[in-house]
Amino acid sequence: MNSKLRLAKTISTFTNPPIICIPLFIIICLTLSIDNLWQFPVLEMISLIFASILPMAIILYWAKKTGNDRDISRREDRFTPLIVGTVSYFIGFLVSIFLGLNDFLTFLFLCYTINTFIVMIITTRWKISIHTTGLSGPVCALIILLGPVGAVFGLIYPVLIWSRVTLKKHTMAQAIAGGVQGFVLTAVEMFLFIFMFNLNVGNIYPFHHVCGFILAIVFTPVVLGIFTYLNNTNSIIFYLVEIIGLGFFIAITPIDVIIIYILTTIVSIVISNYAGERFSWYNIVS
């Protein structure tokens, strides 16, 4: 295995949803506990059990039972773990309600439940990326709570797309779509729940600002994905689209969103050049 494949494998391993959610949920729980740090151990324990330990145990057990790798690469074998994962997140939601935990964390579990259920439905027909979905959900939560600080974690998204495609676990469309779904659904659901149930979530970034960050993160990967499927390797057109995108962000979004857009574009270009000719983005950006 060459160095690029080893790096792709390492990235894929550490961005497995039950693993990547550990550091991200630590930040979420710390943020939610900022006014009362005594809440943190309870919030983190519930998050760890229902968002990480139980889903990971399910994945490992099912992978062993079906003779799969830890990614459960065969689409047909993913249905049962996704069902059990959905149940685990929903139990986390119910336990959080019972214990009277922070509203934001409680309804984030409900978002996880809904999003995993939707992934399960999609997976019956199409192998959408659970990795990119699992990254974008908690990153979206961090964006809602911390704005640009949370959005920085979105820079992992184009790198993860490269990893999953390079390892031939997903097509380009599947890897990109998982992230877009996770970002969009989590944002819409969280703000809908906040509005419907008048949740006490403290100071959060407004919906339009969150949408700006999400668009800044997904714009370049989506453009590169479209170019890939159109088999268009004209780098001049690509950079023209990116410049138009930059103009759009400058015209209607705050400076922090513009910075995230620029950083995501840079990361996408850098990972494309690192990947080389075997990765379709390389021929577009070079």
Secondary structure, 3 states (H helix, E strand, C coil): CCHHHHHHHHHHHHCCHHHHHHHHHHHHHHHHCCCCHHHHHHHHHHHHHHHHHHHHHHHHHHHHHHCCCCCCCCHHHCHHHHHHHHHHHHHHHHHHHHHCCCHHHHHHHHHHHHHHHHHHHHHCCCCCCHHHHHHHHHHHHHHHHHCHHHHHHHHHHHHHHHHHHHCCCCCHHHHHHHHHHHHHHHHHHHHHHHHHHCCCCCCCCCHHHHHHHHHHHHHHHHHHHHHHHCCCCCHHHHHHHHHHHHHHHHHHCCHHHHHHHHHHHHHHHHHHHHHCCCCHHHHHHC
